[in-house]
Amino acid sequence: MHALRAWLALIHTPGLGSRRFLRLWELLPDAQGIVAAPTSLWREAGLSAASIEALRQPDQARIDNTLAWLAEPQRDLIAYDDARYPDTLRAMGDPPLALFVMGNTALLHYPSLAMVGTRHPTPGGAQNARAFARDLAGRGVCIASGLAQGIDAEAHHGALEAQGYTLAVVGTGVDRVYPAQHRELAHAIVNHAGLIVSELALGTPPHPGHFPRRNRIMAALSLGTLVVEAAPQSGSLITARLASEMGREVFAIPGSIHNPMARGCHRLIRQGAKLVESSADILEELAPQLRDHLLNAPRPDADDLPTEHAAATPSDLPAGHTRVLDAMGFDPVSVDTLVARSGLTAAEVSSILLISQLQGLISPLAGGLYARLSPQPTQD
């Protein structure tokens, strides 16, 4: 059996969760080998009779339909043994067997911040979510969320408004949009260098049990999680807990003591989450991780960033960076001005500004302006 067919046979095997898969992988780290293995090995890994029967007779029609879907542009399957599979997911105790993806797969390795919250935000909460996402995405951070109603949707919209990157981890098959009214939003994410991700087989409908599993992927792919508005029993607090258990940063926006949708955030703050009032609070806290990730991760749609961790000088930076620094001149300038002068996109300029700020080459000023901290190179 072809390797891709073998992975699809495993994915479509009922009852074969992450933990049983890992037991199989420890015994025989090869998808084709597992599918062709004797029944005794499957039993040794704890597979049920139903799982064993499904492995003996894979649903070839379903596999063929999935292969036809994968043959279309911007669609892919990233299996556990794929070099593109994120190490942050492999480090989990229950990693996905594979990821179905639509869009820009490089975002799996790009620095992201998960933004989560209630499906029924207050007007202020919705405004905060969109504003934080817009500002952070405009500075080069990918915004990860779950494509749900409320805070999730506002986060994705904010990132798109900044012409930045956004990643959606969904609790259905990646070919299904839930809720249905977010179909245009899903298309916009894929069409603007974003990514939609799911571990669930194609056609899988929404189910309450799928969303906590989705949340663990979102938390693992992100440097930190920001809870914008959440009730005390909100599923967003599950994402925050998972992020904390994985050693990620947890941030929360405080609200009025009279707002029931702020109580979950207040609980997180009492438990040690970092209270944030602006995106600058998040950038300051994540600066070391952002520096490492942005200097090493491949750019989703531009030249690679420098690979050295040490602070760079203007002459060490690739062409896109020097173009932005040269375009700054000696006076404070806005992102729009730098876009016009450099010919780069707003997302590229914002990412370069963030990296240059972390390297101590520029400083942000009031009013969305930036200024150089080092002399402009002179031409002989």
C-alpha positions in Angstrom: 0.0 0.0 0.0 1.3 3.5 -0.9 2.4 5.6 2.1 -0.4 8.2 1.7 -3.0 5.5 1.4 -1.6 3.8 4.6 -1.8 7.1 6.5 -5.4 7.6 5.4 -6.2 4.0 6.4 -4.9 4.8 9.9 -6.7 8.1 10.1 -10.0 6.4 9.1 -9.6 3.6 11.7 -12.3 4.0 14.4 -10.9 4.0 17.9 -7.3 4.6 16.9 -6.6 7.6 18.9 -3.2 9.3 19.5 -2.1 7.1 22.4 -2.8 3.8 20.6 -1.2 5.2 17.5 2.0 6.0 19.6 2.0 2.5 20.9 1.9 1.1 17.3 4.6 3.6 16.3 6.9 2.5 19.0 6.5 -1.1 17.8 6.8 -0.3 14.1 7.5 3.3 13.1 6.2 3.0 9.6 2.6 3.7 8.4 2.8 1.1 5.6 4.3 -1.4 8.0 1.6 -0.9 10.6 -1.2 -1.4 8.1 0.4 -4.6 6.8 1.3 -5.8 10.3 0.0 -9.1 11.8 -3.1 -9.0 14.0 -0.9 -9.8 17.0 0.9 -6.4 16.8 -2.4 -4.6 16.6 -3.6 -6.4 19.7 -0.4 -5.7 21.5 -1.0 -2.0 20.9 -4.5 -2.4 22.5 -6.6 -2.0 19.4 -10.3 -3.1 19.6 -11.9 -5.7 17.4 -13.6 -2.9 15.4 -10.3 -1.1 14.8 -8.6 -4.3 13.7 -11.4 -5.1 11.3 -11.1 -1.6 9.8 -7.4 -2.1 9.3 -7.9 -5.4 7.7 -10.4 -3.9 5.2 -9.8 -0.2 4.8 -12.6 1.9 3.3 -11.0 2.3 -0.2 -13.8 4.5 -1.5 -13.3 7.0 1.3 -9.6 6.9 0.8 -10.1 7.5 -2.9 -12.4 10.5 -2.2 -9.8 12.0 0.2 -7.0 11.5 -2.4 -9.1 13.4 -4.9 -9.6 16.2 -2.5 -5.9 16.4 -1.7 -5.1 16.6 -5.4 -6.5 20.1 -5.5 -4.3 23.2 -5.0 -3.6 24.5 -1.5 -4.6 21.2 0.1 -2.3 18.8 1.9 -1.9 16.1 4.5 1.1 16.4 6.9 1.6 13.1 8.6 3.4 12.3 11.8 6.6 11.3 10.0 6.6 14.3 7.6 9.5 16.7 8.0 6.9 19.6 8.0 5.1 18.1 11.0 5.6 20.6 13.9 7.9 19.5 16.7 5.6 21.3 19.2 2.9 18.8 18.3 5.2 15.8 18.5 6.1 16.9 22.0 2.6 16.4 23.2 1.4 13.2 24.9 -1.4 12.9 22.4 -0.2 14.3 19.1 -2.4 14.2 16.0 -1.7 11.3 13.6 -1.7 13.8 10.8 -2.9 17.3 9.9 -5.3 18.1 7.0 -4.4 21.6 5.9 -5.6 24.2 3.4 -3.4 27.2 2.6 0.0 28.3 3.7 1.7 25.4 5.5 4.7 27.5 6.5 2.5 29.1 9.2 2.8 25.8 11.2 6.3 27.0 12.0 5.7 30.7 12.2 5.4 32.5 15.5 1.8 32.6 16.5 -0.4 33.9 19.3 -3.6 32.1 20.0 -6.6 34.4 20.7 -9.7 32.8 22.2 -12.8 33.9 24.0 -16.5 33.7 24.2 -18.8 33.1 21.3 -21.0 35.9 22.6 -18.7 38.8 23.4 -19.8 42.3 24.5 -19.3 45.0 21.9 -16.2 46.1 23.8 -14.8 42.5 23.9 -15.3 42.1 20.1 -13.6 45.5 19.5 -10.7 44.5 21.8 -10.2 41.2 20.0 -10.1 42.8 16.5 -7.9 45.6 17.7 -5.3 43.3 19.4 -5.3 41.0 16.4 -4.9 43.8 13.9 -2.0 45.4 15.8 -0.2 42.1 16.5 -0.6 40.8 13.0 0.5 44.1 11.6 3.7 43.7 13.6 4.4 40.2 12.1 2.8 37.9 14.6 0.5 35.2 13.2 -2.9 35.1 14.9 -4.2 31.6 15.7 -7.9 31.0 16.6 -10.7 28.5 16.0 -13.0 30.1 13.4 -15.8 30.1 15.9 -18.4 32.8 16.4 -17.5 35.8 18.6 -13.9 36.4 19.7 -12.4 33.8 17.2 -14.0 35.5 14.2 -13.0 39.0 15.4 -9.4 37.8 15.8 -9.2 36.4 12.3 -10.8 39.5 10.8 -8.4 41.8 12.7 -5.4 39.9 11.3 -6.8 40.0 7.7 -7.4 43.8 8.1 -3.7 44.2 8.9 -2.8 42.1 5.8 -1.1 39.8 8.3 -1.1 36.1 8.9 -3.8 34.1 10.5 -4.2 30.4 11.2 -7.5 28.6 12.0 -7.6 25.3 13.9 -11.0 23.8 13.4 -13.1 21.2 15.2 -14.5 19.6 12.0 -13.1 18.2 8.9 -11.0 20.9 7.2 -13.4 20.7 4.2 -16.3 21.8 6.4 -16.9 25.3 7.7 -18.6 25.6 11.1 -20.4 27.8 11.6 -21.6 27.9 8.0 -21.8 31.7 8.0 -18.0 31.8 8.2 -17.6 30.3 4.8 -16.4 33.7 3.3 -14.1 34.2 6.3 -12.5 30.7 5.7 -12.0 31.5 2.0 -10.4 34.8 2.9 -8.0 33.1 5.3 -6.8 30.7 2.7 -6.7 33.2 -0.1 -4.6 35.7 2.0 -1.6 33.4 2.8 -3.4 32.0 5.9 -4.0 28.4 6.9 -6.8 26.2 8.1 -5.9 23.0 10.0 -7.7 20.0 11.4 -6.6 16.5 12.6 -10.1 15.2 11.8 -10.9 13.2 8.7 -12.7 15.0 5.8 -16.4 15.3 6.3 -16.3 15.1 10.1 -19.2 17.2 11.5 -19.0 19.4 14.6 -19.2 17.6 17.9 -18.7 19.0 21.4 -15.8 16.6 22.1 -13.9 17.8 19.0 -13.3 21.3 20.3 -11.2 20.6 23.4 -9.0 18.4 21.1 -8.8 21.3 18.6 -7.8 23.6 21.5 -4.7 21.5 22.4 -3.4 21.9 18.8 -4.0 25.6 18.9 -2.2 26.0 22.2 0.8 23.8 21.1 1.3 25.7 17.8 1.4 29.1 19.6 3.9 30.9 21.7 1.2 32.0 24.0 -2.6 32.3 24.4 -4.6 35.5 24.9 -8.0 35.2 26.5 -10.1 38.3 25.5 -13.4 37.6 27.2 -14.6 34.4 28.8 -17.2 33.2 31.3 -15.9 31.1 34.2 -16.9 27.9 32.5 -15.8 28.9 29.0 -14.0 26.4 26.8 -11.4 29.2 26.3 -10.1 28.5 29.8 -9.4 24.9 28.6 -7.1 26.4 25.9 -5.4 28.6 28.5 -4.9 25.7 30.9 -3.4 23.5 28.1 -1.1 26.4 27.1 0.1 26.8 30.7 0.7 23.0 31.0 2.7 23.1 27.8 4.9 25.9 29.2 3.4 28.6 27.1 2.5 32.1 28.2 -1.1 32.9 29.1 -2.4 36.4 28.8 -5.8 37.8 29.8 -7.6 41.2 29.2 -9.3 42.5 32.4 -12.9 43.8 32.2 -15.6 45.3 34.4 -16.4 43.5 37.6 -20.1 43.7 36.4 -19.4 42.0 33.1 -20.0 38.2 33.4 -17.8 37.7 30.3 -14.8 39.1 32.1 -14.9 36.7 35.1 -13.1 34.0 33.3 -10.3 36.4 32.5 -10.2 37.6 36.1 -9.9 34.0 37.3 -7.0 33.4 35.0 -5.3 36.6 36.3 -5.7 35.4 39.9 -4.1 32.1 38.8 -1.1 33.8 37.4 -2.0 34.8 33.8 -0.4 38.1 32.7 -2.8 41.0 32.7 -2.5 42.9 29.4 -3.8 46.3 28.4 -2.1 46.6 25.0 -0.4 44.5 22.4 2.9 46.0 23.6 2.5 44.1 26.9 2.4 40.8 24.9 5.3 41.7 22.6 7.4 42.6 25.5 6.7 39.3 27.3 7.3 37.2 24.2 10.3 39.2 22.9 12.9 36.4 23.5 10.7 33.8 21.8 9.8 36.1 19.0 13.4 36.9 18.4 14.4 33.2 18.1 11.4 32.3 16.0 11.4 35.2 13.6 15.1 34.9 13.0 15.0 31.2 12.3 11.6 30.3 11.0 11.1 30.4 7.2 9.1 33.4 5.9 5.7 32.3 4.6 5.8 34.5 1.6 9.2 36.3 1.5 12.9 35.8 1.7 14.2 33.8 4.6 15.1 35.8 7.7 18.6 35.9 9.2 19.6 32.7 10.9 21.9 34.1 13.6 20.5 34.7 17.1 23.0 37.4 17.8 21.9 41.0 17.3 22.4 42.0 13.7 23.8 45.2 12.2 22.2 46.8 9.1 24.9 45.4 6.9 24.1 41.8 8.2 20.4 42.0 7.1 19.0 40.7 3.8 17.8 43.1 1.1 14.2 43.4 2.4 15.5 44.6 5.8 18.0 47.1 4.5 15.4 48.5 2.1 13.1 49.3 5.0 16.0 50.7 7.2 17.2 52.8 4.2 13.6 54.0 3.6 13.3 55.3 7.2 15.8 58.1 6.8 16.5 60.1 9.9 12.9 61.3 10.7 10.0 59.3 12.3 7.9 57.5 9.7 4.7 55.4 9.6 4.3 51.9 8.2 2.3 53.3 5.3 5.2 55.6 4.4 7.7 52.7 4.5 5.4 50.5 2.4 5.3 53.3 -0.3 9.1 53.9 -0.1 10.2 50.3 0.0 7.8 48.6 -2.3 7.2 45.8 0.2 3.8 44.7 1.5 2.5 46.1 4.8 2.9 42.6 6.4 6.5 42.4 5.3 7.3 45.9 6.5 5.6 45.2 9.9 7.5 42.0 10.4 10.8 43.6 9.5 10.0 46.5 12.0 9.3 44.0 14.7 12.6 42.1 14.1 14.5 45.4 13.9 13.0 46.6 17.1 14.0 43.3 18.9 17.5 43.8 17.6 17.7 47.3 18.9 17.9 48.9 15.5 14.7 51.0 15.7 12.3 52.3 18.3 8.5 52.6 18.2 7.1 56.1 18.8 3.7 57.5 19.7 1.2 57.7 16.9 2.3 54.5 15.1 5.7 56.0 14.0 9.1 54.4 14.0 12.6 55.9 14.2 16.1 54.5 13.7 18.4 54.1 16.7 21.5 53.6 14.6 23.1 55.9 12.0 22.0 55.4 8.5 24.7 53.7 6.4 26.5 56.1 4.1 27.3 55.3 0.5 30.9 55.7 -0.7 
